[in-house]
């Protein structure tokens, strides 16, 4: 299958190598042509995982969006949600009916990007899908080298519009057999793990993150008090899903730490052992703040407000992070209010998510 991978981050390089090795024709787009040059010149990604290190050829690496998207059956975007608006505008002139776009994860980006593309004048019939996490736990070790620690074994995925779900899920499963449908885009967005894992880790590790040059939030930073807050925040996420009528499995985050039933299987020990997450994290600019808190957690809190679901931890963490950022995060760009959806009743919103705008 012809697959376009959009972005230059850890998950993008991991996807380009992993899907190429699986036999797909992969084209990687990155807007920074200079940063992409080492991969263009080598023609391959240096992939390292449990099987060892090897060169994996990639069909095309280019900063030309039109070349990368041409004839692509699946468009994979493992980039942060903060990049989605710019990517959507870059994609808009080149998308054609029948393509499937897969956001991993999405932060309700499937709805947001679809609207941006239509506002740009492209009315092509596109299926947009999003899941709750990256298909990989991975870190880049060089200009074209990526270390892949874990592959996801379960990827619950919502589709916008939901009437295209059967077709979209079947297409994505050609690349990722771990994908399974979980309903509409809102259901998919409420599977997002980042806004549950990362805001408590940022807030409760703020002092060591600012004191030490490098700090592993998943090792020393994950202590019983942190876990207790994370588990309770996740119960708020699940309560929102239940209030909206979305069925189990809800993928409780406790399974990530306690057993092999979560999206990555039994991955937490491997993640810590790799050492790749002992890193410098800036509390103002890191994506755990800009993506998972300012966008993702604010989105979760807004859906809780809309569904009249109590979410004290979500709102409390937003208040604390807003305190050190110096702004009120309750009114962020990814809230239902900002998206113009908060005024819709439940039936009207669900119909829009099923049929499309």
N, C-alpha and C positions, 0 to 999 in steps of 0.2 A: 504494500500500500504506500502511496505517496503521502508523506507526513511533513508538514511544516512545523518547526519548533521556533517560537519567537521569544528572544531574550538572551541575555548573556550571563545569567547567574548560575549558581551551583546546580539547581534542578534542571536548567536548560541544557548545560553541557552533559549532565548525567543522562538526560533523556535522549539527546542526539546520539550518544555512544551506545546506550542500551538498546534503543530501537533500531539503530543501524545494525548492530550485531545480531538482532533478531531477524534480520532479512528485509526490513523496510527501506524504502528510498527516502532518506531524511535530508531535508534542507533546513539549515539553521540560519535564522536572521538575527542580526544584532545591529543596532543603529550606529554603534561606535566602530567604524570600519578599521581604524588603527588597532584597536584592541582585538579585533577579529583576525588581523593579518597573520599571526603565528599559526592559527588553525587553517587558514586559506593556503598558506605556503606548505604546511605539512600534509594537508588533506586528510587529517585524522585527529581524533581525540585520544589521549593517553588515558585509558580507563584502568582503574585499580579497584578490585573488590576481593571477595574471599577466594576467588579462583586465580588471583594473581594480577600481574600488570601486563597490559598488551595495547598495541595500537589498533584502533578501530576506525576504518575509513568512513568518512561522511560524504554523501553524494555532492552536497553543495553547501558552502558557507558564504553568505553574502549580506551586504548592507542594503541590497536592492529588494524591497518588499515585493514588488511585482514578480520578480523571478522566483522568489521563495514560495509565494502563494499559488503560482500558476499550476493548475490541475491537482492541487493538494486536496485529497479526500478528507483528511483530518488535519486540523490546525490546533496544535498544542501550545498553551501559554502557561508555563510554570513560573512566570515572573510575578513579582509582588503586586498586590492590588493597587499600590500607589502609581504603578506604571500603566495600568489598564486604560485609562482615558487617552493617553498619548498613543498607545498601541492601537486602540480602536480607530482613532483618526487616521493613523498611518495605513491601517488595513482597509478602510472604507472604500477607496476607489477600486480595489482589486478583488473584493469578495464576490462570489457568484452563487447562484442558487444550488442547493444540494450539498454544500460544504457543512461540516460539523466542526465547531470550535469548542475545545475542552480546556477549561480553566482549572488549574490544580495548584492551590485551592482557588476559590472564587471570591469570597466575601461579598456575595450577591452581585459580583461583577458580570455574571451572565446577563442579568437584566440591564445593568448600567451600560455595558458595552454595546448591547443590541440597540439600545436607545440612541447612543452616540452615533452608531453607524447609520441608523435611519435618519437622524438629524442632519447627517452629512449628505443625504440624498440617495443613499443606496437602499433600495427596497427588495433586494434579493432575499429569497427564502432560505434563511440560515438557521440551523439548530445550534443553540448555545447550551453548554453543559458545564457544571461545576461540581467538584468534590471537596472533601473535608481536609485534605492534606496533600502534600507533594507525593508523587509515586515513589519517591526515594528520600532517604536520609543521606545526604551527600555534601561534600565540601570540595571546592576547587583548591588544588595545591600548586597551581602554576597557571601560565597563560592558556594552556590547552590540556591541562591534567586535572582529572577529577577522581576523588576517592568516594566510592559508593559503598556505604556501610550496610544499609538495609533497603530492600525493596518492599513496597506495600503489598500486603496479601488480601486486603479488603478495602475497596474504595467506593463507598456509597455516593451516588451521583444523582443530582437533580438536573432537570432539563427545562430550558425556556425556549419556546413555549412548550408546555408539558404535553401537548398533543403530538409533538414530534419525538417523544421519549423513546418509543420502541426502536425506531430507526437510528436515533443518535446513540443509544446504549449499544446496539449491535455493532455500529461502526467503531466506537471507542474500544469495545472488547476485542476487536481484531489486533489492537495494539496492547491493551491491558486487560488480560483475562480476569484480573482482580476487581474490575468495575462491576457494580450492580446498581440497578435503579433504586432510587429512594423517593421518587415523586417529582414535585416541581422545583423551581429554582430556589424558593424560600426554604424548602426542606433541605436542599443541598447546602445552602448557606449556613443553616443551623447545625450542620455536621462539622463545621470548621473548627478544628482543634486549636489553632493558633491563639485566638482570642481567649481561650480558657487556660492554656498552658502558660503563655508568656507574660501577660500582665501581672499575675501574682509573683512570678519570678523576678520581674523587673522591680516591682515595688518593694518586695521583701528582701531583695539583694541589692538595693540601691547603694548602700554604704560600701560594701566590698567591691561593687562594680566601679565605683568612682575612686576607690582607694588603690586597688591592685591594677597592674597593667593588663593582666589577663585573669579571667575568673570563669570557672565552669559552673554555670547555673544549674546544670543537670546532675552534677556530682555533689560538691560541697553545698551548692545552692539549693538543693532539694532535700530539705529536712522535714520532720513530721509536722511542724507548724505550717510550712508552705504547702505540703500535701493536703492538710486539712482544709486550707482556704481553697485550693484548686478543686478539691472534690466537691465542696459546697457551691462554688461557682458553676461547676459542671451540672450540679443538680438544678440550678436556675435555668441553664440552657435546656436541659431535658424537660423541665416544667413548662417552658415556653413551647417546645415541640408538642408536648401533650395537650396544652391548651389550644393549639391550632389543629389538633386531631391527627398529627403525623404518627404513624405506628412505629413500634420497635422493629428492628434494633436501633437504639439511639447511640450506640457505641460509647458507653460511659468511659470517661478518661481513666478511671481507676483501673480498667483492664490493661492500660498501657504499662502500668507499674506492677500489677499483681499477677498477670497471666498472659496467655498467648491469644486472647480473643479480640484484641484491638486491631486497628487498621494495619499496623506494621508487624503484627504478631508479637512475640516476646523480644522487643527491640531495645528497651531502656538500658539493659546491661551492656549491649553492644555499642550503643551510642556513647555511654560513659567510657567504656574501654578504649574506643577509638582515639580519644583525646582531641578530636577535631572541634569539639565545642568548648575547649578551653581557649577563650578568645577575648579580644577587647570589645566591649559593648558600650557605646555612647548613649546615655539615657535620653538624649534629645533627638538623635538622628537614626538610631538603629531601627530596622524594620519591625522589631518586636514592639516598638512604640508607634512608629508612623503607620504601620500596616495593621498589626494585631490589636493595638489599643485604640488609636485615634479613629481607625475605620472599623475594624472587626468588633471590638467590644462595644463601641458606641452604637453600631448596628444592632447587636444583641440587645442592648439596653433599650433601644427604640422599639424593637419588636415586643419586648416585655411590656413597655408602656402601652403600646397599641392593643395588646392582647389582655391587658389588665392582670399581668402576672408579676408577683412581687420579685424583685431582683436587687436586694440591698447590696450584695457584694459587687455586682456589676457596676452599680452606680457609685459605690464607695471607692472602688479601684479607679474609676474614671475621675472622681474628684481628686484623689491623691496625685495621679499622674498629671491632671490638669494643674494641680498646685505647683509642681516643679517645672511644668512647661509654661505656666503663666497664662493659660486660657481655659475657657469652659468647653469641655469635650462633649457635652450633651448635645451640641448643635453642629456636629461634624457633617461632612459632605455625604457620608454613606448612611445616614439615618433615614428612616421612613419619612420623617418630616421634610428633610432636605430633598428627597426624591419625589415629593409630591404624592406620596401614597398613604400618608397617615390619615387622611380624611376619608379614605375608602372603607366601607364595611367589609366584613370578612368575605361574604359571597362575591362582592365586586372585585376584591383583590385576587381571590382564588380564580375567578373567571379570567381576569387579565393574565395571570400567570399561566393558565392553561391554553388560552387562545392566542396570546400575544397582543401587543398594543395595536 
